[in-house]
Structure formats: structure tokens, C-alpha cells
Amino acid sequence: MRNHRVLDQPLKSGAAWNVESPEALQALASRLAPFVSSVDFIALYGELGAGKTTFAQGLLPALGVKGAITSPTYQLVHTHKAFQGSVFHCDFYRIGPGEEEETGFAEMCRRGVVLVEWPAAVERSFPPDRLEIRIEGEGSTRHVSMAGFGAWRSKLTRLREVSAFLSVNAWAEARCRAVRGDASVRTFARLERGSETVMVIDWPRQSDGPPIRSGRPYSDIAHLATEGRPFLAIAGWLREKAGLSAPTVIGSDLDGGLYLVEDLGDAVFSRLVTEGAALEPLYSLAVDGLLAIRATHPPGTLPLKGGASHPLPAYDREALEIELDLLLQWYFALRQGQQARPNVAASFWDNWAPFLDWLEGQPRTLVLRDYHSPNLLLCEGRSGLKRLGVVDFQDAVWGHPAYDLVSLLQDARVDIDEGVERSLFAAYCEKIPAIDPNFDAAAFAKAYALLGVQRNTKILGIFARLSLRDGKHAYLAHLPRVAGYLFRNLAHPELKPLKAWYEAHLPGHEGTG
């Protein structure tokens, strides 16, 4: 069997690899995919037969391009659709300097990913953020050198680190495919080696960010994980104690922020429902998952291998308030062009204060915090509760058990009929007394509605922030659904003061959802 190893050789100004087969060249190319932005530029240098198109055949499928990848020798440009938008695969062998305008080169560079074979003719028009790749060699062996410019300097450094991590964990030969991630800083990729697959999570330790309140940054106040130890502790508890399918960690570099974990597949609840799967059986399984977690009676500190532990941060008043404040800052900025006026903000906090006081005296347990359709999977070939896959729980806290139930049953990305919500809520309340003999149904219903208002208030702010600050405007499509859930909760008879405030300051949303 031919050896497909990839030999890494770091360079001060870039990176270089020796690859010993076309398959290894394609595997190397595929590893670029998680680093490619929606608008990006990659130049491929090499003589005839060097392997430029072979390289493209590794990279483009990893970006989500379907179908055959061939060199656009005569057409000059092949346009493809990928995960993040358009990919323009160009071959400029037959054009001279200055002739690129006829190809629409400048417009392509503004619209999507541009991959150019024979790029010499357009060198004067290269964008500042780019990756230049040179492929050299004879026979089956190739020497691949890469130089990064602008944003690609740090990307290339990270690529070397990821490559070294995969080599240590015996996955350097694998083909990589980028996976659509969440709204966080983490990136995800699927590694494929024959019939085997694993996921690699690139999660560099994050700085805490600027102080925003009492000298503390948002991530600290809201208790957002900045590295992977919480993920390891919570995954172990969900898998080993509750019997759910949380990813097994195959390899990790905690200091480097790299994790190789079990691949739970693509059967995410949100996709299954969109494709026509019955919603209620899926969400009923997820309700059973919450009951299973409660039945383990989680402690406030979860164990880690090697004798270490992870204390769950309290979902305290300060954390709830900093999330509520997102509405005043970002949602008002989206709708009115500025943050909420001081008198409006003051009345907001006056109305919330007694409810936050009440919550402080309520029961607490492990709260996964983002227990909803993008993070729940149906694991085919498994039985019982192991059919339920759970991911993205690293921000788990010690909070009220109603929070995860309302996260599930008022899914920001999926329309949950109010009748279905009530049915599943009743199923949870019917079963929980066997786990918690002190269960107070009336207090739980109030907490469910109150935390539903809090969570949906936060989400309105987050989705507005993603649009205004990060340019991720697709999230705005979910705002009517989220507002509908919010007012659904405000119908609870004990939340009348909050309802009056929201009706006064978020007019037009009462009938949504």
C-alpha cells in the first residue's frame, strides 16, 4: 500500500510540507478549509503537472463544493457553491497582465473565495489578505510551500499547529471537511480516513475581552467558557452518568486549544425537522434526556480525569442581568438606532428586580444552557437515551432546572407549536416528582415563564448584536419567532408588570410567534 504520510516542516516566513502521493496532497489541501473565509484569495503556483488542480480537488470539496473539480483551462473560471457562498476556481495560464479585468477578477475577489492557478498575470491585483502556495517536485513526491499575507499569517501559524496535533494523534493522513459551526470563535472540521471519522475542534484560549462592568469583561460576568476543560468535565458526566451520547474525547491539547472528539454525525434536530421529520418524538427524547440528567443529581463540582475538577459557575443575578442588558444595548440599537434611553433602562430594571430576587431562592442544578435544536442530534444505530447526542455545553452553569426545558421547548430556530410545548412541559412535570420529591409545580411553571422571558430577551439582543457588530444578518430572520416566545411567556399571570413594560417598549410583537 502506498504511503500517504504528510511530513510537516515549519518555516519562519510560512510553512512547507513534503507529500508523497496525490492523495496526501489532497489531504493537505483539505486541511486549509476551516481557515478559509467567505471572501478569501489563494494563489497556486507550479509548473505543468505539478499538482495545482489536484490541490484544488482536495480543497474545494472540503469547502462543501459538490461534483467534479476540473481545471477551468478554457473557460478561465469555474463558479461553485460552497458552505459559505461562492467559490471561483480560476486558471489564468492563457491571459496576460492587465487582461484580468475581462474575467471580472476584481468583482470575484469582493464576492467570494478565489482560487487561482497560474496567478502571475494578476499579481499586481492580489488582495492584501491572501495565501500563496507553491507546488514543486517530480514523480509522486511534492514539496508544498505556503506563505501567508495579512490575516493569513496567523492562519498559517495555526495550520501548522493543527497539523502537528493531528500527527501526534495519528490523523495526519485524513481528509478534512469544514463543518458549519455556531456563532462562537470555535471552528469545527470532520476528518475522514476510510470509513472512520472524527471531529477536530479548534478552540484557542480566548482573552477575556475589555472590562464592561465593575472592571470585569462580559465573558467573566456571563460565565462563558474560554477554554476546553469545562467541555471535558460535562461531556464525561453526560455520557457516563446520564447515559446520553456526549462526544468521547480522543485526544486533546488543552494549552493549544485543540480537541479530537467522537463524531456524532449530522442528524441535528434542526435539520431533521426542516427536512420533514416529526418534531414531537425528537423533542420528547430530549425531554427524557433532561430527566435523565436530573436523575443523576449532579453536584456543583464535576470531576475531571487525573483527579482535577470543574466547579460549575453559579447562574447568578449578575450573569442574568448582563444577558438582559443585551436587549437594551443591541436590540434597541437595531430597532431605534441607539441604545435604550436612561429612563427606559431604569424602568426595565425596576420591573425585573423583584423577579430576580425571587429566582435567587429557587432550586438549582446542572444547566447546559444551550439545550436546543442546533446542539441536539439523533444518533443512528444506538438505542435508548444513547440515541440522543448532545454538544456545545461548555458554558454549563449551576442554575434553575427550568432553563434547559424552556431552551428546548422555545427553540429559537424551530417553530414549536404552543400545544406541543404544553404537552411536553406536562410530560416533564408528570415525571419529575419521582426524581425530585420536593418538586413544586406552581413555582416551576413560574420559573419556566420567567426564564423564558429572560432567555428570549437575551436572544433578541444576541441576534441583533450578531447583525450589527459581526455582519451576520441571517440571524435576524429568527427575531419574530423569538419575540413570539417572549410574549407567550409574558401571558403567565404573575408576570404582569414585565408584560406591561414589554408591551410598552416592544410594540408590534404581541401577536407574533
VMD Tcl script that draws the C-alpha trace (Angstrom):
set ca {
  {0.00 0.00 0.00}
  {1.37 3.42 -0.93}
  {2.44 5.64 1.95}
  {0.32 8.80 2.13}
  {2.13 10.43 5.04}
  {2.37 14.20 5.23}
  {5.71 15.43 6.61}
  {5.46 18.87 8.27}
  {8.38 21.31 8.06}
  {7.72 24.72 9.64}
  {9.33 27.78 8.06}
  {9.89 31.18 9.67}
  {8.03 33.03 6.91}
  {5.41 30.39 6.19}
  {5.18 26.64 6.16}
  {6.29 23.75 3.98}
  {5.36 20.12 3.60}
  {6.68 17.17 1.66}
  {3.88 14.94 0.41}
  {4.43 11.55 -1.12}
  {1.30 10.98 -3.21}
  {-1.58 12.85 -4.88}
  {-3.86 11.63 -2.08}
  {-1.56 13.18 0.52}
  {-1.53 16.44 -1.46}
  {-5.33 16.49 -1.42}
  {-5.40 15.70 2.31}
  {-3.08 18.62 2.98}
  {-5.22 20.92 0.82}
  {-8.36 19.87 2.66}
  {-6.85 20.99 5.98}
  {-6.99 24.59 4.76}
  {-10.79 24.52 4.62}
  {-11.54 25.55 8.23}
  {-9.33 28.61 7.76}
  {-10.89 29.85 4.52}
  {-13.17 32.86 4.98}
  {-16.28 33.58 2.91}
  {-14.25 36.18 0.98}
  {-10.69 34.97 0.51}
  {-7.85 34.59 -2.00}
  {-5.49 31.69 -2.65}
  {-2.83 31.68 -5.38}
  {-1.50 28.33 -6.66}
  {1.93 28.35 -8.31}
  {3.54 25.38 -10.04}
  {4.67 24.11 -13.42}
  {2.53 21.97 -15.70}
  {1.73 18.70 -13.94}
  {2.87 19.95 -10.54}
  {-0.49 19.21 -8.95}
  {-2.33 22.52 -8.80}
  {-5.64 21.02 -9.89}
  {-5.04 18.02 -7.62}
  {-4.66 20.52 -4.77}
  {-7.94 22.19 -5.78}
  {-9.60 18.76 -5.81}
  {-8.65 18.41 -2.15}
  {-9.62 21.90 -1.03}
  {-12.89 22.63 -2.83}
  {-14.84 19.54 -1.67}
  {-13.66 20.32 1.88}
  {-15.37 23.71 1.49}
  {-18.61 21.99 0.53}
  {-18.33 22.12 -3.26}
  {-20.25 19.27 -4.90}
  {-19.46 17.47 -8.14}
  {-16.32 17.06 -10.22}
  {-13.46 19.54 -9.87}
  {-11.61 20.11 -13.13}
  {-9.20 22.78 -14.30}
  {-11.00 25.72 -15.98}
  {-8.33 25.87 -18.67}
  {-10.56 27.08 -21.48}
  {-13.43 28.70 -19.56}
  {-10.90 30.54 -17.33}
  {-13.32 30.44 -14.36}
  {-15.50 27.74 -12.83}
  {-18.03 29.05 -10.29}
  {-19.08 26.74 -7.46}
  {-21.39 26.97 -4.46}
  {-19.89 26.11 -1.09}
  {-20.90 26.26 2.57}
  {-20.16 29.96 2.93}
  {-21.08 31.19 -0.54}
  {-19.36 31.31 -3.91}
  {-16.01 29.79 -4.85}
  {-14.31 30.91 -8.08}
  {-11.76 28.40 -9.40}
  {-9.64 30.21 -11.99}
  {-6.95 29.20 -14.49}
  {-5.13 32.27 -15.86}
  {-2.49 30.44 -17.92}
  {-3.83 31.95 -21.14}
  {-4.19 35.59 -20.06}
  {-1.56 38.30 -19.77}
  {-1.06 41.11 -17.27}
  {-3.90 43.62 -17.41}
  {-6.33 41.21 -19.07}
  {-7.86 40.06 -15.78}
  {-10.46 42.83 -15.95}
  {-12.23 40.93 -18.71}
  {-12.68 37.96 -16.35}
  {-14.36 40.00 -13.63}
  {-11.46 39.24 -11.32}
  {-11.91 42.26 -9.04}
  {-15.60 41.53 -8.55}
  {-14.86 37.87 -7.76}
  {-12.39 38.97 -5.07}
  {-15.16 41.02 -3.46}
  {-17.80 38.30 -3.63}
  {-16.29 35.01 -2.52}
  {-13.35 32.64 -2.35}
  {-10.97 32.95 -5.32}
  {-8.56 30.09 -6.05}
  {-6.24 30.88 -8.95}
  {-3.98 28.50 -10.86}
  {-1.27 30.28 -12.86}
  {-1.75 33.56 -10.94}
  {1.25 35.51 -12.31}
  {-0.91 37.61 -14.63}
  {-2.93 39.04 -11.73}
  {-0.16 39.51 -9.16}
  {-0.48 43.29 -9.24}
  {-4.15 42.91 -8.23}
  {-3.62 40.49 -5.33}
  {-5.66 41.43 -2.25}
  {-3.65 42.11 0.94}
  {-5.17 39.12 2.77}
  {-4.07 36.10 0.81}
  {-2.36 32.72 0.81}
  {0.29 31.93 -1.80}
  {1.10 28.26 -2.40}
  {3.92 26.83 -4.50}
  {4.00 23.14 -5.53}
  {7.25 21.66 -6.83}
  {8.71 18.23 -7.46}
  {8.82 15.23 -9.76}
  {7.34 11.76 -9.67}
  {4.84 11.26 -6.86}
  {6.65 13.43 -4.28}
  {5.81 17.11 -3.99}
  {7.22 19.94 -1.94}
  {4.48 22.37 -0.93}
  {5.41 25.75 0.49}
  {2.89 28.31 1.73}
  {3.26 31.99 2.53}
  {0.55 33.93 4.30}
  {-0.10 37.66 3.98}
  {-2.39 39.80 6.10}
  {-4.89 37.65 8.00}
  {-3.31 34.52 6.55}
  {-0.13 34.99 8.59}
  {-1.83 33.91 11.81}
  {-3.99 31.36 9.99}
  {-0.89 29.68 8.62}
  {0.68 29.55 12.06}
  {-2.46 27.86 13.35}
  {-2.49 25.44 10.41}
  {0.99 24.27 11.40}
  {-0.20 23.77 14.99}
  {-3.24 21.80 13.88}
  {-1.11 19.68 11.54}
  {1.28 18.85 14.37}
  {-1.63 17.97 16.66}
  {-3.13 15.63 14.06}
  {0.25 13.97 13.51}
  {0.64 13.30 17.24}
  {-2.82 11.74 17.29}
  {-2.24 9.66 14.13}
  {-4.75 11.53 11.96}
  {-2.38 13.42 9.65}
  {-3.40 11.27 6.65}
  {-7.08 12.10 6.93}
  {-9.13 14.20 4.55}
  {-10.76 17.20 6.20}
  {-14.16 18.74 5.61}
  {-15.17 22.04 7.16}
  {-18.36 21.94 9.20}
  {-20.67 24.85 9.75}
  {-20.17 25.95 13.32}
  {-22.00 28.16 15.74}
  {-21.70 31.85 16.41}
  {-18.65 31.37 18.61}
  {-14.91 31.60 17.94}
  {-14.55 27.84 17.63}
  {-14.18 26.10 14.30}
  {-15.10 22.51 13.54}
  {-13.94 20.05 10.92}
  {-14.66 16.42 10.15}
  {-11.70 14.16 9.47}
  {-12.29 11.18 7.21}
  {-9.99 8.16 6.98}
  {-11.63 5.35 5.07}
  {-14.83 4.54 6.97}
  {-13.57 6.23 10.14}
  {-14.49 9.80 11.05}
  {-13.69 12.09 13.95}
  {-14.24 15.77 14.66}
  {-11.48 18.25 15.35}
  {-12.39 21.33 17.37}
  {-10.10 24.32 17.04}
  {-10.74 26.32 20.19}
  {-7.83 28.58 21.08}
  {-7.94 30.04 24.55}
  {-9.68 33.39 24.37}
  {-8.74 36.62 26.05}
  {-11.36 37.87 28.44}
  {-12.03 40.98 26.41}
  {-12.37 44.57 27.63}
  {-13.91 45.30 31.03}
  {-17.52 46.41 30.75}
  {-18.82 46.35 34.30}
  {-17.01 46.63 37.64}
  {-13.72 46.03 35.85}
  {-14.84 42.65 34.55}
  {-15.34 41.50 30.92}
  {-18.59 40.10 29.54}
  {-17.30 36.51 29.32}
  {-16.42 36.51 33.01}
  {-19.72 38.02 34.17}
  {-21.83 35.76 31.93}
  {-19.68 32.72 32.80}
  {-18.70 31.81 29.24}
  {-16.01 29.16 28.90}
  {-12.76 30.44 27.45}
  {-11.08 27.02 27.15}
  {-11.98 23.34 26.97}
  {-11.77 21.92 30.49}
  {-15.48 22.55 31.19}
  {-16.33 20.67 27.98}
  {-14.31 17.64 29.11}
  {-15.91 17.55 32.57}
  {-19.50 17.97 31.38}
  {-19.12 15.53 28.48}
  {-17.92 12.89 30.92}
  {-20.88 13.43 33.24}
  {-23.48 13.37 30.45}
  {-22.01 10.24 28.92}
  {-21.04 8.22 31.97}
  {-23.69 9.25 34.50}
  {-26.75 10.30 32.48}
  {-26.27 7.77 29.66}
  {-26.51 10.30 26.82}
  {-24.26 10.46 23.77}
  {-21.86 13.28 24.51}
  {-18.68 13.14 22.41}
  {-15.86 10.95 23.68}
  {-12.61 12.91 23.69}
  {-9.98 11.01 21.68}
  {-7.14 13.47 22.01}
  {-6.67 16.94 23.42}
  {-4.14 19.71 23.73}
  {-5.63 21.88 26.46}
  {-2.95 24.54 26.28}
  {-3.08 24.63 22.49}
  {-6.88 24.61 22.37}
  {-7.24 21.58 20.08}
  {-9.56 18.63 20.61}
  {-10.15 15.42 18.68}
  {-13.59 14.07 19.58}
  {-16.09 11.43 18.57}
  {-18.17 12.24 15.50}
  {-21.86 12.02 16.41}
  {-22.98 12.56 12.83}
  {-25.07 15.19 11.05}
  {-28.59 14.32 12.21}
  {-29.05 17.61 14.06}
  {-32.59 18.19 15.27}
  {-32.97 21.49 13.41}
  {-32.01 19.86 10.11}
  {-34.21 16.81 10.69}
  {-37.26 18.97 11.38}
  {-36.54 21.16 8.36}
  {-36.36 18.02 6.22}
  {-39.76 16.84 7.44}
  {-39.10 14.66 10.48}
  {-41.84 14.63 13.11}
  {-40.93 17.18 15.74}
  {-42.66 15.82 18.84}
  {-40.85 12.43 19.07}
  {-37.47 14.16 18.78}
  {-38.27 16.73 21.43}
  {-39.82 14.10 23.65}
  {-36.50 12.24 23.56}
  {-34.76 15.48 24.52}
  {-37.16 15.95 27.46}
  {-36.26 12.43 28.62}
  {-32.62 13.48 28.35}
  {-33.21 16.35 30.77}
  {-34.95 14.00 33.18}
  {-32.01 11.60 32.96}
  {-29.59 14.41 33.80}
  {-31.72 15.44 36.80}
  {-31.85 11.81 37.96}
  {-28.06 11.79 38.36}
  {-28.39 14.56 40.98}
  {-25.34 16.41 39.62}
  {-23.01 18.00 42.15}
  {-21.88 21.59 41.86}
  {-18.37 20.41 41.01}
  {-17.82 17.85 38.25}
  {-14.79 15.52 38.14}
  {-12.07 15.56 35.51}
  {-9.62 12.77 34.74}
  {-6.44 12.83 36.75}
  {-8.13 13.98 39.94}
  {-8.91 17.51 38.80}
  {-12.41 19.01 38.87}
  {-14.54 21.72 37.31}
  {-16.75 23.83 39.61}
  {-19.91 24.90 37.82}
  {-20.24 28.70 37.96}
  {-23.46 29.95 39.52}
  {-26.01 31.32 37.07}
  {-26.25 34.26 39.41}
  {-28.06 37.55 39.28}
  {-25.13 39.35 37.71}
  {-25.00 36.83 34.85}
  {-28.75 37.06 34.24}
  {-28.59 40.86 34.26}
  {-25.68 41.15 31.84}
  {-27.63 38.97 29.41}
  {-30.81 41.01 29.85}
  {-28.81 44.15 29.14}
  {-28.17 42.92 25.61}
  {-31.73 43.93 24.73}
  {-31.22 47.49 25.95}
  {-27.94 47.82 24.09}
  {-28.24 45.92 20.86}
  {-31.92 45.27 20.14}
  {-32.81 48.89 20.76}
  {-29.87 49.91 18.56}
  {-31.20 47.66 15.80}
  {-34.78 48.92 16.02}
  {-34.27 52.55 17.06}
  {-30.70 53.35 16.03}
  {-29.50 53.84 19.59}
  {-29.38 52.13 22.95}
  {-32.36 52.38 25.27}
  {-32.74 55.79 26.87}
  {-31.77 56.04 30.56}
  {-35.38 56.34 31.77}
  {-36.41 53.31 29.68}
  {-33.50 51.27 31.04}
  {-34.28 52.34 34.61}
  {-37.89 51.20 34.33}
  {-36.70 47.92 32.80}
  {-34.52 47.14 35.83}
  {-37.18 48.31 38.29}
  {-39.63 45.80 36.81}
  {-37.10 42.97 36.72}
  {-35.72 43.44 40.24}
  {-38.42 41.58 42.25}
  {-38.40 38.65 39.84}
  {-34.62 38.32 40.03}
  {-34.95 38.48 43.83}
  {-37.41 35.59 43.70}
  {-35.20 33.47 41.44}
  {-32.31 33.67 43.89}
  {-34.23 31.49 46.35}
  {-35.21 28.76 43.86}
  {-33.67 25.25 43.40}
  {-30.54 24.79 41.31}
  {-28.89 22.04 39.31}
  {-26.67 21.48 36.26}
  {-27.93 23.72 33.43}
  {-26.43 23.07 29.99}
  {-27.65 26.49 28.87}
  {-27.89 25.89 25.11}
  {-30.01 22.75 25.09}
  {-31.78 23.29 21.77}
  {-32.01 22.00 18.21}
  {-28.58 23.06 16.84}
  {-26.90 21.16 19.67}
  {-29.03 18.00 19.77}
  {-28.53 15.07 17.41}
  {-30.23 11.77 16.69}
  {-27.51 9.12 16.82}
  {-28.44 6.37 14.39}
  {-27.66 2.80 15.36}
  {-27.91 3.50 19.09}
  {-30.68 2.61 21.49}
  {-32.40 4.18 24.46}
  {-31.13 7.53 25.63}
  {-27.88 6.97 23.73}
  {-29.86 7.93 20.64}
  {-29.70 11.49 21.99}
  {-26.47 13.26 21.08}
  {-25.61 16.46 22.92}
  {-22.91 19.01 22.06}
  {-22.00 22.62 22.84}
  {-22.44 22.51 26.62}
  {-19.15 24.04 27.74}
  {-20.96 27.12 29.14}
  {-22.98 25.00 31.58}
  {-23.80 26.63 34.91}
  {-25.42 25.93 38.28}
  {-28.91 27.32 37.77}
  {-32.63 26.70 37.75}
  {-33.69 23.41 36.08}
  {-36.46 25.16 34.10}
  {-33.87 26.98 31.98}
  {-32.91 24.00 29.83}
  {-36.53 22.96 29.38}
  {-37.53 26.39 28.10}
  {-34.41 26.45 25.86}
  {-35.66 23.24 24.28}
  {-39.39 23.96 24.06}
  {-39.00 27.55 22.84}
  {-36.37 26.81 20.23}
  {-35.08 30.00 18.63}
  {-34.54 28.25 15.28}
  {-37.59 25.99 15.08}
  {-41.28 26.85 15.35}
  {-42.70 24.99 18.37}
  {-46.49 24.96 18.39}
  {-47.84 26.10 21.74}
  {-49.89 22.92 22.07}
  {-46.80 20.77 21.56}
  {-44.90 22.89 24.08}
  {-47.64 22.45 26.69}
  {-47.78 18.69 26.09}
  {-44.03 18.21 26.52}
  {-43.95 20.57 29.51}
  {-46.69 18.50 31.15}
  {-44.78 15.27 30.41}
  {-41.71 16.67 32.18}
  {-43.76 17.84 35.20}
  {-45.50 14.47 35.43}
  {-42.23 12.52 35.63}
  {-40.02 14.84 37.69}
  {-41.57 14.13 41.15}
  {-40.13 10.60 41.02}
  {-36.69 12.22 40.74}
  {-37.31 15.25 42.96}
  {-39.91 14.58 45.70}
  {-39.81 18.29 46.63}
  {-40.89 19.42 43.17}
  {-43.20 22.45 43.34}
  {-45.25 22.51 40.14}
  {-46.55 26.07 40.53}
  {-43.12 27.53 41.32}
  {-41.59 25.59 38.44}
  {-44.21 26.94 36.00}
  {-43.49 30.49 37.16}
  {-39.72 29.97 36.83}
  {-40.22 28.44 33.37}
  {-42.15 31.51 32.17}
  {-39.76 33.96 33.85}
  {-36.64 32.28 32.48}
  {-38.35 32.09 29.10}
  {-38.69 35.88 29.18}
  {-35.08 36.24 30.29}
  {-33.69 33.85 27.67}
  {-35.68 35.25 24.77}
  {-34.79 38.79 25.83}
  {-31.14 37.77 25.72}
  {-31.53 36.10 22.31}
  {-33.14 39.20 20.80}
  {-30.07 41.12 21.94}
  {-27.58 38.49 20.76}
  {-29.11 38.17 17.29}
  {-29.18 41.96 16.94}
  {-25.52 42.10 18.01}
  {-24.56 39.39 15.51}
  {-26.09 41.53 12.76}
  {-24.88 44.97 13.82}
  {-21.42 44.08 15.09}
  {-20.49 40.92 13.18}
  {-22.39 41.32 9.91}
  {-24.25 38.03 10.42}
  {-27.62 39.23 9.23}
  {-29.20 35.80 8.75}
  {-29.98 35.68 12.46}
  {-32.49 38.49 12.03}
  {-34.89 36.05 10.37}
  {-35.40 34.40 13.77}
  {-36.41 37.57 15.63}
  {-40.20 37.29 15.10}
  {-40.17 33.71 16.41}
  {-38.13 34.69 19.46}
  {-40.36 37.68 20.19}
  {-43.39 35.41 19.88}
  {-41.99 33.06 22.51}
  {-41.20 36.02 24.75}
  {-44.79 37.23 24.76}
  {-46.03 33.66 25.14}
  {-44.21 33.59 28.49}
  {-45.48 37.01 29.50}
  {-49.01 35.62 29.49}
  {-48.24 33.98 32.86}
  {-50.49 35.78 35.38}
  {-47.66 36.52 37.82}
  {-45.59 38.37 35.20}
  {-48.00 41.24 34.58}
  {-45.51 44.03 35.47}
  {-43.00 42.67 32.98}
  {-45.69 42.22 30.37}
  {-46.68 45.87 30.68}
  {-43.09 47.02 30.17}
  {-42.50 44.84 27.10}
  {-45.81 45.82 25.53}
  {-44.93 49.47 26.02}
  {-41.38 49.26 24.67}
  {-41.51 46.39 22.16}
  {-44.78 47.23 20.42}
  {-45.95 45.16 17.50}
  {-44.64 41.85 18.80}
  {-47.59 40.75 20.92}
  {-49.18 38.70 18.17}
  {-46.03 37.12 16.75}
  {-44.98 33.52 17.11}
}
mol new
graphics top color blue
foreach p $ca { graphics top sphere $p radius 0.5 }
foreach p [lrange $ca 0 end-1] q [lrange $ca 1 end] { graphics top cylinder $p $q radius 0.2 }
display resetview
